[in-house]
Amino acid sequence: MSSSCSVLLGALKACLLESDCVQKQGRLPSECLKHHTDELPEACQNLRKATYECKRNMLDMRKRFRGNTVGMDGEKKEKLM
């Protein structure tokens, strides 16, 4: 996977491992992502959406030319544009 999405993916993994779905209910992180997304904390849901957008933007030719900016903070985005 591209390095532009690796930070988001790592944060999503950490968030899933700390969630109640995995910790208290003993489910696998993949099961929580696929079938129990409504039980995940809002931070994990936001990271899931950001990871999806990052992967999706890797296929978009306009984003490929400009670079993937999903998950970047405001200062980095302004420097690129």
mmCIF file of the N, C-alpha and C atoms, coordinates in Angstrom:
data_MODEL
# 
_entry.id   MODEL 
# 
loop_
_atom_site.group_PDB 
_atom_site.id 
_atom_site.type_symbol 
_atom_site.label_atom_id 
_atom_site.label_alt_id 
_atom_site.label_comp_id 
_atom_site.label_asym_id 
_atom_site.label_entity_id 
_atom_site.label_seq_id 
_atom_site.pdbx_PDB_ins_code 
_atom_site.Cartn_x 
_atom_site.Cartn_y 
_atom_site.Cartn_z 
_atom_site.occupancy 
_atom_site.B_iso_or_equiv 
_atom_site.pdbx_formal_charge 
_atom_site.auth_seq_id 
_atom_site.auth_comp_id 
_atom_site.auth_asym_id 
_atom_site.auth_atom_id 
_atom_site.pdbx_PDB_model_num 
ATOM 1   N N  . MET A 1 1  ? 0.842   -1.178  0.000   1.00 0.00 ? 1  MET A N  1 
ATOM 2   C CA . MET A 1 1  ? 0.000   0.000   0.000   1.00 0.00 ? 1  MET A CA 1 
ATOM 3   C C  . MET A 1 1  ? 0.884   1.236   0.000   1.00 0.00 ? 1  MET A C  1 
ATOM 4   N N  . SER A 1 2  ? 0.351   2.276   -0.542  1.00 0.00 ? 2  SER A N  1 
ATOM 5   C CA . SER A 1 2  ? 1.079   3.531   -0.612  1.00 0.00 ? 2  SER A CA 1 
ATOM 6   C C  . SER A 1 2  ? 1.352   4.082   0.783   1.00 0.00 ? 2  SER A C  1 
ATOM 7   N N  . SER A 1 3  ? 2.440   4.794   0.900   1.00 0.00 ? 3  SER A N  1 
ATOM 8   C CA . SER A 1 3  ? 2.788   5.367   2.195   1.00 0.00 ? 3  SER A CA 1 
ATOM 9   C C  . SER A 1 3  ? 1.832   6.484   2.598   1.00 0.00 ? 3  SER A C  1 
ATOM 10  N N  . SER A 1 4  ? 1.089   7.036   1.647   1.00 0.00 ? 4  SER A N  1 
ATOM 11  C CA . SER A 1 4  ? 0.161   8.110   1.986   1.00 0.00 ? 4  SER A CA 1 
ATOM 12  C C  . SER A 1 4  ? -1.010  7.609   2.827   1.00 0.00 ? 4  SER A C  1 
ATOM 13  N N  . CYS A 1 5  ? -1.338  6.339   2.743   1.00 0.00 ? 5  CYS A N  1 
ATOM 14  C CA . CYS A 1 5  ? -2.452  5.783   3.514   1.00 0.00 ? 5  CYS A CA 1 
ATOM 15  C C  . CYS A 1 5  ? -1.986  4.994   4.735   1.00 0.00 ? 5  CYS A C  1 
ATOM 16  N N  . SER A 1 6  ? -0.707  4.754   4.859   1.00 0.00 ? 6  SER A N  1 
ATOM 17  C CA . SER A 1 6  ? -0.222  3.890   5.932   1.00 0.00 ? 6  SER A CA 1 
ATOM 18  C C  . SER A 1 6  ? -0.440  4.492   7.320   1.00 0.00 ? 6  SER A C  1 
ATOM 19  N N  . VAL A 1 7  ? -0.360  5.801   7.436   1.00 0.00 ? 7  VAL A N  1 
ATOM 20  C CA . VAL A 1 7  ? -0.582  6.450   8.731   1.00 0.00 ? 7  VAL A CA 1 
ATOM 21  C C  . VAL A 1 7  ? -2.034  6.269   9.167   1.00 0.00 ? 7  VAL A C  1 
ATOM 22  N N  . LEU A 1 8  ? -2.946  6.471   8.233   1.00 0.00 ? 8  LEU A N  1 
ATOM 23  C CA . LEU A 1 8  ? -4.366  6.292   8.541   1.00 0.00 ? 8  LEU A CA 1 
ATOM 24  C C  . LEU A 1 8  ? -4.682  4.842   8.883   1.00 0.00 ? 8  LEU A C  1 
ATOM 25  N N  . LEU A 1 9  ? -4.101  3.928   8.140   1.00 0.00 ? 9  LEU A N  1 
ATOM 26  C CA . LEU A 1 9  ? -4.350  2.512   8.387   1.00 0.00 ? 9  LEU A CA 1 
ATOM 27  C C  . LEU A 1 9  ? -3.819  2.092   9.758   1.00 0.00 ? 9  LEU A C  1 
ATOM 28  N N  . GLY A 1 10 ? -2.653  2.583   10.122  1.00 0.00 ? 10 GLY A N  1 
ATOM 29  C CA . GLY A 1 10 ? -2.096  2.288   11.444  1.00 0.00 ? 10 GLY A CA 1 
ATOM 30  C C  . GLY A 1 10 ? -2.953  2.843   12.566  1.00 0.00 ? 10 GLY A C  1 
ATOM 31  N N  . ALA A 1 11 ? -3.461  4.053   12.371  1.00 0.00 ? 11 ALA A N  1 
ATOM 32  C CA . ALA A 1 11 ? -4.330  4.665   13.380  1.00 0.00 ? 11 ALA A CA 1 
ATOM 33  C C  . ALA A 1 11 ? -5.646  3.901   13.495  1.00 0.00 ? 11 ALA A C  1 
ATOM 34  N N  . LEU A 1 12 ? -6.168  3.434   12.369  1.00 0.00 ? 12 LEU A N  1 
ATOM 35  C CA . LEU A 1 12 ? -7.407  2.652   12.390  1.00 0.00 ? 12 LEU A CA 1 
ATOM 36  C C  . LEU A 1 12 ? -7.198  1.331   13.121  1.00 0.00 ? 12 LEU A C  1 
ATOM 37  N N  . LYS A 1 13 ? -6.080  0.679   12.874  1.00 0.00 ? 13 LYS A N  1 
ATOM 38  C CA . LYS A 1 13 ? -5.781  -0.582  13.565  1.00 0.00 ? 13 LYS A CA 1 
ATOM 39  C C  . LYS A 1 13 ? -5.699  -0.374  15.072  1.00 0.00 ? 13 LYS A C  1 
ATOM 40  N N  . ALA A 1 14 ? -4.996  0.674   15.477  1.00 0.00 ? 14 ALA A N  1 
ATOM 41  C CA . ALA A 1 14 ? -4.857  0.954   16.910  1.00 0.00 ? 14 ALA A CA 1 
ATOM 42  C C  . ALA A 1 14 ? -6.210  1.273   17.536  1.00 0.00 ? 14 ALA A C  1 
ATOM 43  N N  . CYS A 1 15 ? -7.014  2.041   16.835  1.00 0.00 ? 15 CYS A N  1 
ATOM 44  C CA . CYS A 1 15 ? -8.338  2.404   17.347  1.00 0.00 ? 15 CYS A CA 1 
ATOM 45  C C  . CYS A 1 15 ? -9.221  1.169   17.491  1.00 0.00 ? 15 CYS A C  1 
ATOM 46  N N  . LEU A 1 16 ? -9.172  0.288   16.509  1.00 0.00 ? 16 LEU A N  1 
ATOM 47  C CA . LEU A 1 16 ? -9.977  -0.936  16.573  1.00 0.00 ? 16 LEU A CA 1 
ATOM 48  C C  . LEU A 1 16 ? -9.555  -1.822  17.738  1.00 0.00 ? 16 LEU A C  1 
ATOM 49  N N  . LEU A 1 17 ? -8.261  -1.946  17.944  1.00 0.00 ? 17 LEU A N  1 
ATOM 50  C CA . LEU A 1 17 ? -7.770  -2.805  19.020  1.00 0.00 ? 17 LEU A CA 1 
ATOM 51  C C  . LEU A 1 17 ? -8.140  -2.270  20.398  1.00 0.00 ? 17 LEU A C  1 
ATOM 52  N N  . GLU A 1 18 ? -8.342  -0.958  20.501  1.00 0.00 ? 18 GLU A N  1 
ATOM 53  C CA . GLU A 1 18 ? -8.711  -0.351  21.780  1.00 0.00 ? 18 GLU A CA 1 
ATOM 54  C C  . GLU A 1 18 ? -10.220 -0.225  21.965  1.00 0.00 ? 18 GLU A C  1 
ATOM 55  N N  . SER A 1 19 ? -10.998 -0.577  20.954  1.00 0.00 ? 19 SER A N  1 
ATOM 56  C CA . SER A 1 19 ? -12.451 -0.400  21.028  1.00 0.00 ? 19 SER A CA 1 
ATOM 57  C C  . SER A 1 19 ? -13.097 -1.477  21.903  1.00 0.00 ? 19 SER A C  1 
ATOM 58  N N  . ASP A 1 20 ? -14.297 -1.181  22.383  1.00 0.00 ? 20 ASP A N  1 
ATOM 59  C CA . ASP A 1 20 ? -15.050 -2.136  23.197  1.00 0.00 ? 20 ASP A CA 1 
ATOM 60  C C  . ASP A 1 20 ? -15.450 -3.367  22.397  1.00 0.00 ? 20 ASP A C  1 
ATOM 61  N N  . CYS A 1 21 ? -15.645 -3.198  21.119  1.00 0.00 ? 21 CYS A N  1 
ATOM 62  C CA . CYS A 1 21 ? -16.032 -4.314  20.258  1.00 0.00 ? 21 CYS A CA 1 
ATOM 63  C C  . CYS A 1 21 ? -14.980 -5.425  20.318  1.00 0.00 ? 21 CYS A C  1 
ATOM 64  N N  . VAL A 1 22 ? -13.720 -5.048  20.361  1.00 0.00 ? 22 VAL A N  1 
ATOM 65  C CA . VAL A 1 22 ? -12.633 -6.029  20.421  1.00 0.00 ? 22 VAL A CA 1 
ATOM 66  C C  . VAL A 1 22 ? -12.299 -6.374  21.871  1.00 0.00 ? 22 VAL A C  1 
ATOM 67  N N  . GLN A 1 23 ? -12.154 -5.354  22.707  1.00 0.00 ? 23 GLN A N  1 
ATOM 68  C CA . GLN A 1 23 ? -11.712 -5.559  24.087  1.00 0.00 ? 23 GLN A CA 1 
ATOM 69  C C  . GLN A 1 23 ? -12.733 -6.317  24.934  1.00 0.00 ? 23 GLN A C  1 
ATOM 70  N N  . LYS A 1 24 ? -13.943 -5.826  24.987  1.00 0.00 ? 24 LYS A N  1 
ATOM 71  C CA . LYS A 1 24 ? -14.941 -6.389  25.901  1.00 0.00 ? 24 LYS A CA 1 
ATOM 72  C C  . LYS A 1 24 ? -15.755 -7.519  25.289  1.00 0.00 ? 24 LYS A C  1 
ATOM 73  N N  . GLN A 1 25 ? -16.047 -7.407  23.995  1.00 0.00 ? 25 GLN A N  1 
ATOM 74  C CA . GLN A 1 25 ? -16.901 -8.411  23.368  1.00 0.00 ? 25 GLN A CA 1 
ATOM 75  C C  . GLN A 1 25 ? -16.106 -9.527  22.707  1.00 0.00 ? 25 GLN A C  1 
ATOM 76  N N  . GLY A 1 26 ? -14.796 -9.384  22.638  1.00 0.00 ? 26 GLY A N  1 
ATOM 77  C CA . GLY A 1 26 ? -13.925 -10.446 22.153  1.00 0.00 ? 26 GLY A CA 1 
ATOM 78  C C  . GLY A 1 26 ? -14.029 -10.755 20.668  1.00 0.00 ? 26 GLY A C  1 
ATOM 79  N N  . ARG A 1 27 ? -14.438 -9.797  19.880  1.00 0.00 ? 27 ARG A N  1 
ATOM 80  C CA . ARG A 1 27 ? -14.544 -10.013 18.438  1.00 0.00 ? 27 ARG A CA 1 
ATOM 81  C C  . ARG A 1 27 ? -13.216 -9.689  17.760  1.00 0.00 ? 27 ARG A C  1 
ATOM 82  N N  . LEU A 1 28 ? -13.072 -10.189 16.556  1.00 0.00 ? 28 LEU A N  1 
ATOM 83  C CA . LEU A 1 28 ? -11.905 -9.848  15.749  1.00 0.00 ? 28 LEU A CA 1 
ATOM 84  C C  . LEU A 1 28 ? -12.075 -8.433  15.198  1.00 0.00 ? 28 LEU A C  1 
ATOM 85  N N  . PRO A 1 29 ? -10.976 -7.703  15.017  1.00 0.00 ? 29 PRO A N  1 
ATOM 86  C CA . PRO A 1 29 ? -11.090 -6.355  14.444  1.00 0.00 ? 29 PRO A CA 1 
ATOM 87  C C  . PRO A 1 29 ? -11.763 -6.352  13.067  1.00 0.00 ? 29 PRO A C  1 
ATOM 88  N N  . SER A 1 30 ? -11.472 -7.360  12.258  1.00 0.00 ? 30 SER A N  1 
ATOM 89  C CA . SER A 1 30 ? -12.098 -7.424  10.933  1.00 0.00 ? 30 SER A CA 1 
ATOM 90  C C  . SER A 1 30 ? -13.607 -7.626  11.042  1.00 0.00 ? 30 SER A C  1 
ATOM 91  N N  . GLU A 1 31 ? -14.031 -8.396  12.019  1.00 0.00 ? 31 GLU A N  1 
ATOM 92  C CA . GLU A 1 31 ? -15.464 -8.615  12.226  1.00 0.00 ? 31 GLU A CA 1 
ATOM 93  C C  . GLU A 1 31 ? -16.144 -7.322  12.676  1.00 0.00 ? 31 GLU A C  1 
ATOM 94  N N  . CYS A 1 32 ? -15.471 -6.572  13.530  1.00 0.00 ? 32 CYS A N  1 
ATOM 95  C CA . CYS A 1 32 ? -16.025 -5.291  13.981  1.00 0.00 ? 32 CYS A CA 1 
ATOM 96  C C  . CYS A 1 32 ? -16.165 -4.315  12.815  1.00 0.00 ? 32 CYS A C  1 
ATOM 97  N N  . LEU A 1 33 ? -15.182 -4.312  11.916  1.00 0.00 ? 33 LEU A N  1 
ATOM 98  C CA . LEU A 1 33 ? -15.233 -3.414  10.756  1.00 0.00 ? 33 LEU A CA 1 
ATOM 99  C C  . LEU A 1 33 ? -16.344 -3.788  9.787   1.00 0.00 ? 33 LEU A C  1 
ATOM 100 N N  . LYS A 1 34 ? -16.549 -5.072  9.587   1.00 0.00 ? 34 LYS A N  1 
ATOM 101 C CA . LYS A 1 34 ? -17.511 -5.518  8.584   1.00 0.00 ? 34 LYS A CA 1 
ATOM 102 C C  . LYS A 1 34 ? -18.948 -5.523  9.086   1.00 0.00 ? 34 LYS A C  1 
ATOM 103 N N  . HIS A 1 35 ? -19.163 -5.990  10.306  1.00 0.00 ? 35 HIS A N  1 
ATOM 104 C CA . HIS A 1 35 ? -20.528 -6.249  10.752  1.00 0.00 ? 35 HIS A CA 1 
ATOM 105 C C  . HIS A 1 35 ? -21.005 -5.390  11.920  1.00 0.00 ? 35 HIS A C  1 
ATOM 106 N N  . HIS A 1 36 ? -20.111 -4.722  12.615  1.00 0.00 ? 36 HIS A N  1 
ATOM 107 C CA . HIS A 1 36 ? -20.501 -3.983  13.816  1.00 0.00 ? 36 HIS A CA 1 
ATOM 108 C C  . HIS A 1 36 ? -19.963 -2.552  13.800  1.00 0.00 ? 36 HIS A C  1 
ATOM 109 N N  . THR A 1 37 ? -20.031 -1.908  12.655  1.00 0.00 ? 37 THR A N  1 
ATOM 110 C CA . THR A 1 37 ? -19.486 -0.554  12.550  1.00 0.00 ? 37 THR A CA 1 
ATOM 111 C C  . THR A 1 37 ? -20.250 0.451   13.405  1.00 0.00 ? 37 THR A C  1 
ATOM 112 N N  . ASP A 1 38 ? -21.527 0.189   13.633  1.00 0.00 ? 38 ASP A N  1 
ATOM 113 C CA . ASP A 1 38 ? -22.309 1.121   14.446  1.00 0.00 ? 38 ASP A CA 1 
ATOM 114 C C  . ASP A 1 38 ? -21.915 1.067   15.920  1.00 0.00 ? 38 ASP A C  1 
ATOM 115 N N  . GLU A 1 39 ? -21.247 -0.004  16.341  1.00 0.00 ? 39 GLU A N  1 
ATOM 116 C CA . GLU A 1 39 ? -20.802 -0.137  17.730  1.00 0.00 ? 39 GLU A CA 1 
ATOM 117 C C  . GLU A 1 39 ? -19.426 0.478   17.971  1.00 0.00 ? 39 GLU A C  1 
ATOM 118 N N  . LEU A 1 40 ? -18.739 0.842   16.907  1.00 0.00 ? 40 LEU A N  1 
ATOM 119 C CA . LEU A 1 40 ? -17.397 1.412   17.045  1.00 0.00 ? 40 LEU A CA 1 
ATOM 120 C C  . LEU A 1 40 ? -17.476 2.857   17.522  1.00 0.00 ? 40 LEU A C  1 
ATOM 121 N N  . PRO A 1 41 ? -16.438 3.319   18.227  1.00 0.00 ? 41 PRO A N  1 
ATOM 122 C CA . PRO A 1 41 ? -16.408 4.734   18.624  1.00 0.00 ? 41 PRO A CA 1 
ATOM 123 C C  . PRO A 1 41 ? -16.377 5.641   17.392  1.00 0.00 ? 41 PRO A C  1 
ATOM 124 N N  . GLU A 1 42 ? -16.783 6.865   17.579  1.00 0.00 ? 42 GLU A N  1 
ATOM 125 C CA . GLU A 1 42 ? -16.843 7.808   16.459  1.00 0.00 ? 42 GLU A CA 1 
ATOM 126 C C  . GLU A 1 42 ? -15.469 8.031   15.834  1.00 0.00 ? 42 GLU A C  1 
ATOM 127 N N  . ALA A 1 43 ? -14.433 8.020   16.655  1.00 0.00 ? 43 ALA A N  1 
ATOM 128 C CA . ALA A 1 43 ? -13.077 8.206   16.126  1.00 0.00 ? 43 ALA A CA 1 
ATOM 129 C C  . ALA A 1 43 ? -12.713 7.086   15.156  1.00 0.00 ? 43 ALA A C  1 
ATOM 130 N N  . CYS A 1 44 ? -13.069 5.862   15.490  1.00 0.00 ? 44 CYS A N  1 
ATOM 131 C CA . CYS A 1 44 ? -12.786 4.728   14.603  1.00 0.00 ? 44 CYS A CA 1 
ATOM 132 C C  . CYS A 1 44 ? -13.606 4.817   13.318  1.00 0.00 ? 44 CYS A C  1 
ATOM 133 N N  . GLN A 1 45 ? -14.839 5.252   13.440  1.00 0.00 ? 45 GLN A N  1 
ATOM 134 C CA . GLN A 1 45 ? -15.679 5.399   12.251  1.00 0.00 ? 45 GLN A CA 1 
ATOM 135 C C  . GLN A 1 45 ? -15.114 6.465   11.322  1.00 0.00 ? 45 GLN A C  1 
ATOM 136 N N  . ASN A 1 46 ? -14.626 7.554   11.899  1.00 0.00 ? 46 ASN A N  1 
ATOM 137 C CA . ASN A 1 46 ? -14.025 8.616   11.082  1.00 0.00 ? 46 ASN A CA 1 
ATOM 138 C C  . ASN A 1 46 ? -12.738 8.141   10.418  1.00 0.00 ? 46 ASN A C  1 
ATOM 139 N N  . LEU A 1 47 ? -11.933 7.376   11.141  1.00 0.00 ? 47 LEU A N  1 
ATOM 140 C CA . LEU A 1 47 ? -10.704 6.833   10.555  1.00 0.00 ? 47 LEU A CA 1 
ATOM 141 C C  . LEU A 1 47 ? -11.022 5.837   9.444   1.00 0.00 ? 47 LEU A C  1 
ATOM 142 N N  . ARG A 1 48 ? -12.078 5.084   9.616   1.00 0.00 ? 48 ARG A N  1 
ATOM 143 C CA . ARG A 1 48 ? -12.498 4.124   8.590   1.00 0.00 ? 48 ARG A CA 1 
ATOM 144 C C  . ARG A 1 48 ? -12.879 4.862   7.311   1.00 0.00 ? 48 ARG A C  1 
ATOM 145 N N  . LYS A 1 49 ? -13.638 5.939   7.450   1.00 0.00 ? 49 LYS A N  1 
ATOM 146 C CA . LYS A 1 49 ? -14.031 6.728   6.280   1.00 0.00 ? 49 LYS A CA 1 
ATOM 147 C C  . LYS A 1 49 ? -12.818 7.381   5.622   1.00 0.00 ? 49 LYS A C  1 
ATOM 148 N N  . ALA A 1 50 ? -11.908 7.894   6.430   1.00 0.00 ? 50 ALA A N  1 
ATOM 149 C CA . ALA A 1 50 ? -10.714 8.545   5.886   1.00 0.00 ? 50 ALA A CA 1 
ATOM 150 C C  . ALA A 1 50 ? -9.823  7.537   5.159   1.00 0.00 ? 50 ALA A C  1 
ATOM 151 N N  . THR A 1 51 ? -9.712  6.336   5.700   1.00 0.00 ? 51 THR A N  1 
ATOM 152 C CA . THR A 1 51 ? -8.920  5.290   5.046   1.00 0.00 ? 51 THR A CA 1 
ATOM 153 C C  . THR A 1 51 ? -9.552  4.902   3.718   1.00 0.00 ? 51 THR A C  1 
ATOM 154 N N  . TYR A 1 52 ? -10.867 4.780   3.706   1.00 0.00 ? 52 TYR A N  1 
ATOM 155 C CA . TYR A 1 52 ? -11.582 4.469   2.466   1.00 0.00 ? 52 TYR A CA 1 
ATOM 156 C C  . TYR A 1 52 ? -11.338 5.555   1.419   1.00 0.00 ? 52 TYR A C  1 
ATOM 157 N N  . GLU A 1 53 ? -11.463 6.812   1.831   1.00 0.00 ? 53 GLU A N  1 
ATOM 158 C CA . GLU A 1 53 ? -11.251 7.923   0.900   1.00 0.00 ? 53 GLU A CA 1 
ATOM 159 C C  . GLU A 1 53 ? -9.812  7.950   0.391   1.00 0.00 ? 53 GLU A C  1 
ATOM 160 N N  . CYS A 1 54 ? -8.874  7.646   1.251   1.00 0.00 ? 54 CYS A N  1 
ATOM 161 C CA . CYS A 1 54 ? -7.468  7.629   0.857   1.00 0.00 ? 54 CYS A CA 1 
ATOM 162 C C  . CYS A 1 54 ? -7.228  6.563   -0.211  1.00 0.00 ? 54 CYS A C  1 
ATOM 163 N N  . LYS A 1 55 ? -7.743  5.371   0.025   1.00 0.00 ? 55 LYS A N  1 
ATOM 164 C CA . LYS A 1 55 ? -7.574  4.294   -0.956  1.00 0.00 ? 55 LYS A CA 1 
ATOM 165 C C  . LYS A 1 55 ? -8.295  4.629   -2.260  1.00 0.00 ? 55 LYS A C  1 
ATOM 166 N N  . ARG A 1 56 ? -9.453  5.227   -2.146  1.00 0.00 ? 56 ARG A N  1 
ATOM 167 C CA . ARG A 1 56 ? -10.228 5.601   -3.329  1.00 0.00 ? 56 ARG A CA 1 
ATOM 168 C C  . ARG A 1 56 ? -9.501  6.671   -4.141  1.00 0.00 ? 56 ARG A C  1 
ATOM 169 N N  . ASN A 1 57 ? -8.896  7.624   -3.451  1.00 0.00 ? 57 ASN A N  1 
ATOM 170 C CA . ASN A 1 57 ? -8.185  8.698   -4.142  1.00 0.00 ? 57 ASN A CA 1 
ATOM 171 C C  . ASN A 1 57 ? -6.918  8.214   -4.830  1.00 0.00 ? 57 ASN A C  1 
ATOM 172 N N  . MET A 1 58 ? -6.405  7.071   -4.410  1.00 0.00 ? 58 MET A N  1 
ATOM 173 C CA . MET A 1 58 ? -5.224  6.525   -5.079  1.00 0.00 ? 58 MET A CA 1 
ATOM 174 C C  . MET A 1 58 ? -5.555  6.107   -6.517  1.00 0.00 ? 58 MET A C  1 
ATOM 175 N N  . LEU A 1 59 ? -6.824  5.824   -6.782  1.00 0.00 ? 59 LEU A N  1 
ATOM 176 C CA . LEU A 1 59 ? -7.244  5.419   -8.124  1.00 0.00 ? 59 LEU A CA 1 
ATOM 177 C C  . LEU A 1 59 ? -7.696  6.592   -8.984  1.00 0.00 ? 59 LEU A C  1 
ATOM 178 N N  . ASP A 1 60 ? -7.947  7.726   -8.377  1.00 0.00 ? 60 ASP A N  1 
ATOM 179 C CA . ASP A 1 60 ? -8.410  8.911   -9.086  1.00 0.00 ? 60 ASP A CA 1 
ATOM 180 C C  . ASP A 1 60 ? -7.220  9.596   -9.757  1.00 0.00 ? 60 ASP A C  1 
ATOM 181 N N  . MET A 1 61 ? -7.272  9.728   -11.060 1.00 0.00 ? 61 MET A N  1 
ATOM 182 C CA . MET A 1 61 ? -6.137  10.296  -11.798 1.00 0.00 ? 61 MET A CA 1 
ATOM 183 C C  . MET A 1 61 ? -5.844  11.743  -11.407 1.00 0.00 ? 61 MET A C  1 
ATOM 184 N N  . ARG A 1 62 ? -6.867  12.515  -11.089 1.00 0.00 ? 62 ARG A N  1 
ATOM 185 C CA . ARG A 1 62 ? -6.628  13.902  -10.679 1.00 0.00 ? 62 ARG A CA 1 
ATOM 186 C C  . ARG A 1 62 ? -5.872  13.946  -9.360  1.00 0.00 ? 62 ARG A C  1 
ATOM 187 N N  . LYS A 1 63 ? -6.224  13.043  -8.450  1.00 0.00 ? 63 LYS A N  1 
ATOM 188 C CA . LYS A 1 63 ? -5.554  12.997  -7.152  1.00 0.00 ? 63 LYS A CA 1 
ATOM 189 C C  . LYS A 1 63 ? -4.149  12.422  -7.280  1.00 0.00 ? 63 LYS A C  1 
ATOM 190 N N  . ARG A 1 64 ? -3.960  11.519  -8.231  1.00 0.00 ? 64 ARG A N  1 
ATOM 191 C CA . ARG A 1 64 ? -2.622  10.956  -8.439  1.00 0.00 ? 64 ARG A CA 1 
ATOM 192 C C  . ARG A 1 64 ? -1.641  12.042  -8.854  1.00 0.00 ? 64 ARG A C  1 
ATOM 193 N N  . PHE A 1 65 ? -2.099  12.939  -9.711  1.00 0.00 ? 65 PHE A N  1 
ATOM 194 C CA . PHE A 1 65 ? -1.230  14.004  -10.194 1.00 0.00 ? 65 PHE A CA 1 
ATOM 195 C C  . PHE A 1 65 ? -0.887  14.972  -9.069  1.00 0.00 ? 65 PHE A C  1 
ATOM 196 N N  . ARG A 1 66 ? -1.872  15.338  -8.276  1.00 0.00 ? 66 ARG A N  1 
ATOM 197 C CA . ARG A 1 66 ? -1.671  16.302  -7.196  1.00 0.00 ? 66 ARG A CA 1 
ATOM 198 C C  . ARG A 1 66 ? -1.103  15.672  -5.935  1.00 0.00 ? 66 ARG A C  1 
ATOM 199 N N  . GLY A 1 67 ? -1.319  14.400  -5.768  1.00 0.00 ? 67 GLY A N  1 
ATOM 200 C CA . GLY A 1 67 ? -0.900  13.721  -4.550  1.00 0.00 ? 67 GLY A CA 1 
ATOM 201 C C  . GLY A 1 67 ? -2.093  13.509  -3.641  1.00 0.00 ? 67 GLY A C  1 
ATOM 202 N N  . ASN A 1 68 ? -2.044  12.479  -2.861  1.00 0.00 ? 68 ASN A N  1 
ATOM 203 C CA . ASN A 1 68 ? -3.144  12.127  -1.976  1.00 0.00 ? 68 ASN A CA 1 
ATOM 204 C C  . ASN A 1 68 ? -3.070  12.988  -0.725  1.00 0.00 ? 68 ASN A C  1 
ATOM 205 N N  . THR A 1 69 ? -4.130  13.740  -0.438  1.00 0.00 ? 69 THR A N  1 
ATOM 206 C CA . THR A 1 69 ? -4.118  14.649  0.705   1.00 0.00 ? 69 THR A CA 1 
ATOM 207 C C  . THR A 1 69 ? -5.068  14.224  1.807   1.00 0.00 ? 69 THR A C  1 
ATOM 208 N N  . VAL A 1 70 ? -5.691  13.061  1.697   1.00 0.00 ? 70 VAL A N  1 
ATOM 209 C CA . VAL A 1 70 ? -6.598  12.593  2.738   1.00 0.00 ? 70 VAL A CA 1 
ATOM 210 C C  . VAL A 1 70 ? -5.786  12.268  3.984   1.00 0.00 ? 70 VAL A C  1 
ATOM 211 N N  . GLY A 1 71 ? -6.222  12.787  5.109   1.00 0.00 ? 71 GLY A N  1 
ATOM 212 C CA . GLY A 1 71 ? -5.545  12.510  6.361   1.00 0.00 ? 71 GLY A CA 1 
ATOM 213 C C  . GLY A 1 71 ? -4.436  13.484  6.702   1.00 0.00 ? 71 GLY A C  1 
ATOM 214 N N  . MET A 1 72 ? -4.137  14.422  5.800   1.00 0.00 ? 72 MET A N  1 
ATOM 215 C CA . MET A 1 72 ? -3.110  15.423  6.087   1.00 0.00 ? 72 MET A CA 1 
ATOM 216 C C  . MET A 1 72 ? -3.716  16.558  6.891   1.00 0.00 ? 72 MET A C  1 
ATOM 217 N N  . ASP A 1 73 ? -2.899  17.184  7.693   1.00 0.00 ? 73 ASP A N  1 
ATOM 218 C CA . ASP A 1 73 ? -3.399  18.346  8.425   1.00 0.00 ? 73 ASP A CA 1 
ATOM 219 C C  . ASP A 1 73 ? -3.435  19.562  7.502   1.00 0.00 ? 73 ASP A C  1 
ATOM 220 N N  . GLY A 1 74 ? -4.054  20.624  7.951   1.00 0.00 ? 74 GLY A N  1 
ATOM 221 C CA . GLY A 1 74 ? -4.286  21.809  7.134   1.00 0.00 ? 74 GLY A CA 1 
ATOM 222 C C  . GLY A 1 74 ? -3.036  22.465  6.593   1.00 0.00 ? 74 GLY A C  1 
ATOM 223 N N  . GLU A 1 75 ? -1.959  22.513  7.380   1.00 0.00 ? 75 GLU A N  1 
ATOM 224 C CA . GLU A 1 75 ? -0.734  23.173  6.938   1.00 0.00 ? 75 GLU A CA 1 
ATOM 225 C C  . GLU A 1 75 ? -0.104  22.453  5.752   1.00 0.00 ? 75 GLU A C  1 
ATOM 226 N N  . LYS A 1 76 ? -0.079  21.136  5.796   1.00 0.00 ? 76 LYS A N  1 
ATOM 227 C CA . LYS A 1 76 ? 0.510   20.378  4.694   1.00 0.00 ? 76 LYS A CA 1 
ATOM 228 C C  . LYS A 1 76 ? -0.312  20.543  3.425   1.00 0.00 ? 76 LYS A C  1 
ATOM 229 N N  . LYS A 1 77 ? -1.648  20.578  3.562   1.00 0.00 ? 77 LYS A N  1 
ATOM 230 C CA . LYS A 1 77 ? -2.509  20.749  2.392   1.00 0.00 ? 77 LYS A CA 1 
ATOM 231 C C  . LYS A 1 77 ? -2.268  22.102  1.743   1.00 0.00 ? 77 LYS A C  1 
ATOM 232 N N  . GLU A 1 78 ? -2.119  23.148  2.559   1.00 0.00 ? 78 GLU A N  1 
ATOM 233 C CA . GLU A 1 78 ? -1.911  24.485  2.015   1.00 0.00 ? 78 GLU A CA 1 
ATOM 234 C C  . GLU A 1 78 ? -0.585  24.579  1.269   1.00 0.00 ? 78 GLU A C  1 
ATOM 235 N N  . LYS A 1 79 ? 0.442   23.898  1.750   1.00 0.00 ? 79 LYS A N  1 
ATOM 236 C CA . LYS A 1 79 ? 1.740   23.922  1.084   1.00 0.00 ? 79 LYS A CA 1 
ATOM 237 C C  . LYS A 1 79 ? 1.675   23.254  -0.279  1.00 0.00 ? 79 LYS A C  1 
ATOM 238 N N  . LEU A 1 80 ? 0.852   22.214  -0.391  1.00 0.00 ? 80 LEU A N  1 
ATOM 239 C CA . LEU A 1 80 ? 0.749   21.498  -1.652  1.00 0.00 ? 80 LEU A CA 1 
ATOM 240 C C  . LEU A 1 80 ? -0.040  22.268  -2.696  1.00 0.00 ? 80 LEU A C  1 
ATOM 241 N N  . MET A 1 81 ? -0.960  23.098  -2.264  1.00 0.00 ? 81 MET A N  1 
ATOM 242 C CA . MET A 1 81 ? -1.838  23.794  -3.214  1.00 0.00 ? 81 MET A CA 1 
ATOM 243 C C  . MET A 1 81 ? -1.370  25.172  -3.460  1.00 0.00 ? 81 MET A C  1 
# 
